[in-house]
């Protein structure tokens, strides 16, 4: 599968209205597009950050939907978004159909790697990192998204609620350290978000 992510930042005082608009309108707009496979909406209300991810069955479906929805996406994020970053990714490894209610937790780890080492990263994630994540209490799903040509990626981990997200910080830190050492990637950032809405089909 392929994923398009949107990363928006703005005034925390305006994030509530943006969340409400996206929650009510974005799923319907996406579901109308051919090749749609899922949507996630995540927020950091304190700092004023919104992350969205839409999932597509092919790279072409991702590209076509972006062309169709680009203008409406900007309108939905106005007036909140003061910065807006759109990226396209290959979903290199995923746990299927994660079930996380609103209020759950999402941790986003951003990576950089030598493009020649992309397959090694995927191997380490599938064989070492993911099984250990699955053993953490409250773990609900994870994905590895990569841009092979640019050597960029992210690991997103979902947890059943905020308490599980907090409790997982120590265990995931250890897993993260082992994964970075084995794969040779560079960790650029770790962020945490509230799950606003999550729907995945496969």
RAPEBEL-V386672 format. One record per backbone hydrogen bond with DSSP energy under -1.0 kcal/mol. NH is the residue of the N-H (numbers start at 1). CO is the residue of the C=O. Records with the same first field share a line. If there is no record, write none. Layout:
BEGIN
NH->CO / CO
END
This chain:
BEGIN
2->56
3->89
4->54
5->87
6->52
7->85
8->50
9->83
10->48
14->11
18->14
19->15
20->16
21->17
22->18
23->19
24->20
25->21
26->22
29->25
30->26
31->27
33->30
36->33
37->55
39->199
40->53
41->197
42->51
43->194
44->49
48->44
49->44
50->8
51->42
52->6
53->40
54->4
55->38
56->2
57->35
62->58
63->59
64->60
65->61
66->62
67->63
68->64
69->65
70->66
73->69
74->70
75->71
76->72
77->73
81->77
82->9
83->9
85->7
87->5
89->3
90->146
91->1
92->90 / 144
93->144
95->142
103->195
104->101
105->159
106->193
107->157
108->191
109->155
110->189
111->153
112->186
113->151
117->114
118->115
121->117
122->118
123->119
124->120
125->121
126->122
127->123
128->124
129->124
130->125
133->129
134->130
136->133
139->136
140->158
141->158
143->156
144->93
145->154
146->90
147->152
151->147
152->147
153->111
154->145
155->109
156->143
157->107
158->141
159->105
160->138
165->161
166->162
167->163
168->164
169->166
172->168
173->169
174->170
175->171
176->172
177->173
178->174
179->175
180->176
181->177
182->178
183->179
184->180
186->112
188->110
189->110
191->108
193->106
194->43
195->104
196->41
197->41
199->39
201->37
END
